[in-house]
Amino acid sequence: MKFIKNLLLLLVFIKCSLQQIQDPSFQRYCQRFNQPLTRYEIRSEGEAIPNPVGDRCTVSMDFPARDDKEAEIYCERWGMFVLVEAKADGNRVSCTYENVYECKDNFDQIRGMCYKKFHTLQNYTEAEEECKKSHAGAEILKLHSKHQSELLEAFFGDTLKMYFLQPDKTLEQSSQFVADESNDPNSNYVITYTYSIHYDVGPNTILKLNENVKAFAMCMYQPPETILSFAVKAKKLAKYYYPTQLVGAMGVWRTSSHYTPT
Ligand SMILES: *[C@@H]1O[C@H](CO)[C@@H](O)[C@H](O)[C@H]1NC(C)=O
């Protein structure tokens, strides 16, 4: 019995070492749902383009979609990963996501971007340094939309924290966002991900704080496009628009309605 158990462990170990690194953020995300439907497995089906080695899981969420199309809209909006299938199922939807992990240095991957949060209170300059040290090209979190902020909150929002934010001119600057109206040029921006203990503000609020106030660093960077991540995108687009083709030996995929291979 013990021998068989050890053999199984060995086989699992060999299997894991042969595979591309599994995405710890995706795994955590899937495990959080803890539904009977939840799976976490390596892709294996054969398709027109070579299968990138990635992870897949199906999660079930509370949402009464009328049909699969509506389920797809919901899964797309709240998914952090590539949506491959959406199904309406009574009062729930089941969303199947896939992901190829590209982030390095223990960054979490959400919608193709890499994020990492730190747990030491720092001032803005220190937080900036922390990001630079954590990965080449990483900088303090830059928010491009309220939706991005909602996704981050859904992913990281298990802690009562405020993170430094790099002001982004594209972000809506409503009074709802900037709680402190004072024009202090030295103040820093932070975003709260859940109700803060020290400041009575709601989640997803952007605040301007005095420069002496310390917060946490959340760093981000965009990973370089790889053959694997490109293949995932090509496959996804091909599903909706055009067939996908392997062009040349370098592994370039092209989707086109009027491209005829010779
Ligand atoms: C931030 O921290 C560094 C290192 O502790 C310190 O030298 C600097 O003066 C601080 N900056 C502000 C604005 O408090």
The ligand as a Tripos MOL2 file, in Angstrom:
@<TRIPOS>MOLECULE
LIG
   14    14     1     0     0
SMALL
NO_CHARGES

@<TRIPOS>ATOM
      1 C1         10.5530   58.0610    2.8210 C.3       1 LIG1
      2 O1         11.4110   57.1370    3.4510 O.3       1 LIG1
      3 C2         12.7780   57.3540    3.2070 C.3       1 LIG1
      4 C3         13.5390   56.1880    3.8050 C.3       1 LIG1
      5 O2         13.0980   55.8920    5.1050 O.3       1 LIG1
      6 C4         13.1980   58.7060    3.7640 C.3       1 LIG1
      7 O3         14.5660   58.9500    3.4920 O.3       1 LIG1
      8 C5         12.3390   59.7800    3.1290 C.3       1 LIG1
      9 O4         12.6270   61.0380    3.7030 O.3       1 LIG1
     10 C6         10.8710   59.4720    3.2910 C.3       1 LIG1
     11 N1         10.0970   60.4130    2.5270 N.am      1 LIG1
     12 C7          9.0680   61.0830    3.0230 C.2       1 LIG1
     13 C8          8.3930   62.0080    2.1030 C.3       1 LIG1
     14 O5          8.6680   60.8970    4.1650 O.2       1 LIG1
@<TRIPOS>BOND
     1     1     2 1
     2     1    10 1
     3     2     3 1
     4     3     4 1
     5     3     6 1
     6     4     5 1
     7     6     7 1
     8     6     8 1
     9     8     9 1
    10     8    10 1
    11    10    11 1
    12    11    12 1
    13    12    13 1
    14    12    14 2
@<TRIPOS>SUBSTRUCTURE
     1 LIG1         1 GROUP 0 **** ****
